[in-house]
Amino acid sequence: MNYQLELLHSLLKDFLHGESALLTTDGEVLAVRGSQGVSYGTLVTAATTTSKYLKLQEGDITLLNDPYSGGTLLSDMTFIMAVSEDLLWVTRRSLPEHVKIAKSVEEEGLRIPPTPLRQKNQLNEMILSAMQAHPACPGRLVDWLKEQCQDMTVRAQKLLEAIELTGFTVTADLIENYISLSRKSATQKISERASGETRVDIVLDSGELLRLNMEIHDGRVSLDFSGTSAAKTVALTESATYGVCFHALSRYYGFEDLANSGSFSILQITKPAGCWLIGKYPAATYKGMTCGAAALQTAMELALAQIHSKQEKALSSHCPLRFSLRHNQHETLLVLSGGEGAQSGEAGRNAHLPSFSIEQMERDFPVKFHRVDVRHSTGGKGTFNGGRGIVIKLETRAEVEAAWMTDLTLHRPRLPKHCTHGDPCEVSLEFDGAHKTLPVLGQQKFSAGAVLTLCSGSGGGFGKD
């Protein structure tokens, strides 16, 4: 990589934080960054959808959260800003999330299609007022949006100053060379490993079948989802599906820092019409963007482990347990991540304990916490054990309303011979001397004296115990 390409790569790395992307106004993707797999497809779609309907001038900012326009969860706001006449910056910033059990995306909350938020350095107060008046509008949304616009303006100016300070111009030739280098790097990293083909089936508890046929040859990856069923209650958008697949590949082969139009070209995906991986409006997408995306990531990692059998790794618990609690005017969400899978010579890492104040929770809600700890796992055993999940045990002191969702994939797929399954997510209830395991997805009120135990999943084990 020559000096100018290294400089461009460094600028992109320094500028893009969180879930974000930078594209040219002609649609060439320079870079995508993020920890969420869905971002690698949806951020690009958000920019192209916005450009299709709106002509952005330098400094203009557009907002959306509509999953069918390139958004993900309705609590995740996607901003598209023209940082110059040639560059579009897409960034995603989150409001508080809550478990949403709905039959359509319209029931999940305030859905915002591509909407001009700022034009000619002026905020669109009329649109902001209309959002604020919507009954599903999150509290303090308008003030929060104004804060994000101000922050984006400052950061965009710093990018332009950094480019000017380097003394070089981001030319079409420079972009073409950078894209070409990324494509060659991704192809080489894949070619250096084994080639082959395999099939993976995963069944969701809601009844959907995910069938993945993977072929890897000559540094290129083909994914065929023929046989995948139609949506019942889980739907994922086409751009989110692509993002999850690409992210899994780029992380496995080690080219996630070169996620752009060049490396995107190594992946080809075939999806049957009507399957749940290409959900159509107005299907609800909350379960798809969370549990559905996690199931797809699991399928990708399982397929890669089967093809690259010498680098087998047990499955990680990719889908956190989500538990919403509501009482009077207070509502909060606990997100309990799962443990990682083990591999040859290395145990899986335990899940991180969630960051929240027990004291504040007990002030806001009529609950008492008995335990917040790493889960004692019975699954995920082996020569190298899988990472353990989290356990939270709490008791209600008055009636509260709760909603929860686990990974929805308790029908376990077949594993490589050296691997074992970890424990699944679980929500259980003790009340009046009775104990029962609750469904993987639910919403109900609990009376005083109910004891709830929340357990996130553990990673799989590797090798014979």
MIPAMAR-343284 format. One record per residue (C-alpha): x, y, z; residue in one letter. Coordinates in steps of 0.05 Angstrom, whole numbers. Example, Ala and Ser with C-alpha at 12.3 -4.5 7.8 and 13.67 -1.06 7.14 Angstrom:
<rs>
        X        Y        Z   residuo
      246      -90      156         A
      273      -21      143         S
</rs>
This chain:
<rs>
        X        Y        Z   residuo
        0        0        0         M
       31       66      -22         N
       34      129       20         Y
      -30      161       -6         Q
      -70       97        2         L
      -44       88       73         E
      -63      160       88         L
     -134      150       61         L
     -141       86      101         H
     -116      122      164         S
     -165      180      154         L
     -223      132      146         L
     -203       93      208         K
     -196      156      251         D
     -262      187      227         F
     -310      128      228         L
     -331      107      298         H
     -389       65      322         G
     -437       43      267         E
     -418       87      208         S
     -398       89      135         A
     -369      137       84         L
     -390      135       11         L
     -382      178      -51         T
     -443      212      -78         T
     -436      165     -138         D
     -450      106      -91         G
     -379       79      -83         E
     -370       52      -13         V
     -304       74       17         L
     -311       43       86         A
     -361       13      134         V
     -347        5      209         R
     -387      -24      266         G
     -396      -80      315         S
     -466      -99      290         Q
     -467     -145      229         G
     -531     -114      202         V
     -494      -47      195         S
     -451      -72      137         Y
     -511      -75       91         G
     -562      -27      121         T
     -517       35      126         L
     -502       30       52         V
     -576       20       35         T
     -594       81       78         A
     -548      124       36         A
     -571       98      -31         T
     -645      102      -12         T
     -636      174       12         T
     -598      194      -51         S
     -654      164      -93         K
     -706      211      -65         Y
     -667      271      -38         L
     -611      314      -67         K
     -565      331      -10         L
     -522      393      -12         Q
     -459      401       30         E
     -479      405      104         G
     -549      376       94         D
     -570      320      141         I
     -625      268      130         T
     -655      222      183         L
     -687      153      179         L
     -701       92      222         N
     -746       54      174         D
     -718      -17      167         P
     -743      -19       95         Y
     -703       43       78         S
     -637       20      109         G
     -653       25      183         G
     -651      -30      235         T
     -688      -24      301         L
     -735       35      306         L
     -695       58      367         S
     -633       65      323         D
     -632      131      285         M
     -592      133      221         T
     -564      200      198         F
     -539      214      127         I
     -497      277      119         M
     -465      307       57         A
     -397      325       87         V
     -376      354       19         S
     -402      355      -52         E
     -370      287      -63         D
     -376      249        3         L
     -435      221       44         L
     -426      203      117         W
     -476      153      147         V
     -477      143      222         T
     -525      107      269         R
     -539      129      340         R
     -585       95      389         S
     -642      115      434         L
     -662       70      492         P
     -688        3      465         E
     -746      -38      491         H
     -771     -107      473         V
     -824     -100      419         K
     -874     -156      406         I
     -916     -133      347         A
     -948     -160      284         K
     -925     -102      239         S
     -869      -52      237         V
     -920        4      246         E
     -938      -25      314         E
     -865      -26      336         E
     -860       49      343         G
     -849      114      305         L
     -824       95      235         R
     -786      150      199         I
     -772      143      124         P
     -715      186       94         P
     -732      255      120         T
     -694      321      110         P
     -672      342      180         L
     -627      400      162         R
     -622      439       97         Q
     -580      500       81         K
     -555      500      154         N
     -627      505      180         Q
     -663      452      220         L
     -731      433      193         N
     -772      454      253         E
     -838      436      219         M
     -816      363      211         I
     -788      362      282         L
     -854      386      309         S
     -892      333      270         A
     -847      279      299         M
     -856      306      369         Q
     -932      304      362         A
     -933      230      342         H
     -960      188      400         P
     -903      138      392         A
     -849      191      393         C
     -795      176      445         P
     -787      228      499         G
     -740      285      486         R
     -728      262      415         L
     -725      332      384         V
     -673      358      433         D
     -632      294      423         W
     -635      301      347         L
     -611      373      351         K
     -552      351      394         E
     -533      297      343         Q
     -535      348      286         C
     -490      395      323         Q
     -441      339      339         D
     -441      314      267         M
     -427      384      241         T
     -366      390      285         V
     -339      321      267         R
     -350      332      192         A
     -312      396      195         Q
     -254      360      230         K
     -253      309      173         L
     -249      363      120         L
     -194      398      159         E
     -155      333      166         A
     -159      321       91         I
     -136      392       77         E
      -80      386      127         L
      -52      324       92         T
      -45      364       28         G
      -75      310      -17         F
     -140      305      -55         T
     -187      246      -52         V
     -189      235     -127         T
     -228      184     -168         A
     -163      148     -184         D
     -144      144     -111         L
     -212      115      -93         I
     -208       65     -150         E
     -140       41     -127         N
     -163       35      -55         Y
     -224       -5      -76         I
     -182      -50     -120         S
     -131      -62      -65         L
     -187      -81      -17         S
     -216     -131      -66         R
     -148     -163      -78         K
     -133     -166       -3         S
     -199     -200       13         A
     -192     -249      -45         T
     -121     -267      -23         Q
     -141     -278       50         K
     -197     -325       30         I
     -153     -362      -21         S
     -100     -376       31         E
     -150     -419       69         R
     -186     -483       49         A
     -240     -484       -5         S
     -302     -527       -4         G
     -377     -528        4         E
     -427     -546       59         T
     -499     -539       81         R
     -526     -516      148         V
     -599     -518      172         D
     -623     -479      232         I
     -695     -480      257         V
     -723     -422      297         L
     -772     -434      353         D
     -822     -393      315         S
     -821     -444      259         G
     -776     -411      207         E
     -723     -454      173         L
     -656     -423      154         L
     -620     -465      102         R
     -551     -441       82         L
     -511     -472       24         N
     -440     -444       25         M
     -388     -452      -30         E
     -317     -423      -26         I
     -273     -426      -88         H
     -218     -382     -117         D
     -223     -330      -63         G
     -297     -319      -72         R
     -357     -339      -29         V
     -426     -359      -55         S
     -484     -366       -7         L
     -549     -398      -31         D
     -608     -395       17         F
     -655     -437      -27         S
     -699     -478       19         G
     -704     -423       71         T
     -777     -416       92         S
     -823     -357       89         A
     -832     -312      149         A
     -880     -331      204         K
     -863     -282      259         T
     -789     -268      243         V
     -768     -224      184         A
     -701     -194      166         L
     -690     -142      111         T
     -648     -159       50         E
     -595     -107       66         S
     -589     -132      138         A
     -581     -203      113         T
     -524     -183       68         Y
     -491     -144      124         G
     -492     -202      173         V
     -463     -249      121         C
     -408     -202      100         F
     -390     -184      172         H
     -383     -257      191         A
     -338     -270      131         L
     -294     -208      140         S
     -283     -223      214         R
     -267     -296      201         Y
     -216     -281      147         Y
     -190     -217      177         G
     -207     -162      128         F
     -261     -125      167         E
     -219      -61      165         D
     -226      -62       89         L
     -302      -66       85         A
     -320      -28       21         N
     -343      -37      -51         S
     -280      -77      -66         G
     -286     -130      -12         S
     -362     -132      -20         F
     -351     -160      -90         S
     -323     -226      -64         I
     -392     -245      -36         L
     -451     -269      -78         Q
     -518     -285      -45         I
     -578     -321      -74         T
     -643     -316      -35         K
     -711     -346      -56         P
     -768     -297      -63         A
     -813     -294       -3         G
     -764     -323       48         C
     -757     -291      116         W
     -687     -263       98         L
     -719     -213       51         I
     -778     -189       92         G
     -827     -141       60         K
     -865      -82       89         Y
     -904      -82      134         P
     -874     -143      169         A
     -848     -129      239         A
     -772     -131      241         T
     -752     -127      315         Y
     -745     -202      323         K
     -710     -207      256         G
     -659     -153      271         M
     -642     -186      338         T
     -656     -261      341         C
     -659     -271      266         G
     -592     -236      254         A
     -561     -278      310         A
     -587     -343      279         A
     -557     -322      212         L
     -490     -306      244         Q
     -491     -375      278         T
     -505     -408      211         A
     -448     -371      178         M
     -398     -390      232         E
     -421     -462      233         L
     -413     -467      157         A
     -344     -437      160         L
     -323     -484      215         A
     -346     -544      173         Q
     -307     -521      112         I
     -245     -501      151         H
     -246     -562      196         S
     -175     -550      221         K
     -197     -485      252         Q
     -260     -509      285         E
     -291     -466      339         K
     -352     -482      382         A
     -412     -437      373         L
     -418     -374      414         S
     -484     -349      443         S
     -494     -291      395         H
     -563     -267      416         C
     -568     -231      483         P
     -627     -242      528         L
     -669     -179      528         R
     -714     -164      587         F
     -757     -101      590         S
     -787      -78      656         L
     -842      -26      662         R
     -875        6      723         H
     -915       72      722         N
     -873      121      683         Q
     -808       81      686         H
     -785       32      633         E
     -717        0      624         T
     -683      -56      586         L
     -633     -107      612         L
     -589     -137      558         V
     -551     -200      580         L
     -498     -222      530         S
     -478     -295      523         G
     -412     -331      529         G
     -364     -346      472         E
     -349     -414      443         G
     -285     -451      459         A
     -233     -475      408         Q
     -173     -520      407         S
     -125     -496      461         G
     -170     -440      487         E
     -232     -437      530         A
     -288     -390      511         G
     -292     -322      545         R
     -347     -310      595         N
     -400     -257      581         A
     -389     -188      610         H
     -434     -170      668         L
     -484     -116      647         P
     -470      -45      667         S
     -527      -16      708         F
     -541       10      778         S
     -578      -39      822         I
     -593       16      871         E
     -625       59      817         Q
     -665        1      790         M
     -692      -14      860         E
     -712       59      868         R
     -747       63      801         D
     -781       -6      803         F
     -813      -47      858         P
     -760     -102      853         V
     -705     -131      896         K
     -643     -161      864         F
     -619     -227      895         H
     -563     -243      847         R
     -523     -213      789         V
     -468     -261      770         D
     -435     -306      719         V
     -480     -366      705         R
     -462     -436      728         H
     -467     -473      662         S
     -481     -547      655         T
     -472     -544      579         G
     -412     -523      539         G
     -366     -574      572         K
     -304     -604      540         G
     -229     -605      543         T
     -238     -530      536         F
     -303     -504      565         N
     -347     -452      532         G
     -353     -383      562         G
     -409     -376      613         R
     -469     -330      608         G
     -500     -283      659         I
     -552     -297      712         V
     -597     -245      745         I
     -647     -263      798         K
     -697     -212      822         L
     -762     -210      863         E
     -822     -165      851         T
     -848     -125      910         R
     -909     -100      873         A
     -942     -112      806         E
     -896      -99      747         V
     -901     -111      672         E
     -845     -146      635         A
     -829     -168      564         A
     -771     -213      545         W
     -739     -247      485         M
     -686     -301      482         T
     -648     -327      422         D
     -707     -364      390         L
     -661     -421      367         T
     -669     -474      420         L
     -674     -526      365         H
     -599     -538      363         R
     -563     -549      296         P
     -516     -608      285         R
     -445     -591      307         L
     -375     -612      285         P
     -353     -675      322         K
     -304     -638      369         H
     -356     -587      393         C
     -412     -587      444         T
     -472     -541      453         H
     -473     -490      509         G
     -534     -476      552         D
     -590     -436      519         P
     -620     -371      545         C
     -674     -382      597         E
     -725     -343      636         V
     -758     -378      695         S
     -810     -360      747         L
     -820     -380      819         E
     -887     -361      850         F
     -928     -391      907         D
     -881     -450      912         G
     -886     -468      839         A
     -828     -464      790         H
     -834     -461      714         K
     -793     -442      653         T
     -826     -386      614         L
     -832     -385      538         P
     -773     -359      497         V
     -814     -297      480         L
     -867     -266      524         G
     -900     -206      556         Q
     -941     -206      620         Q
     -953     -175      688         K
     -922     -205      751         F
     -953     -198      820         S
     -914     -182      883         A
     -872     -241      907         G
     -854     -267      838         A
     -781     -289      832         V
     -753     -284      761         L
     -687     -315      740         T
     -656     -291      675         L
     -600     -332      645         C
     -563     -314      581         S
     -533     -369      539         G
     -465     -401      547         S
     -414     -416      493         G
     -402     -486      467         G
     -345     -530      490         G
     -288     -560      449         F
     -258     -629      455         G
     -277     -689      496         K
     -284     -675      570         D
</rs>
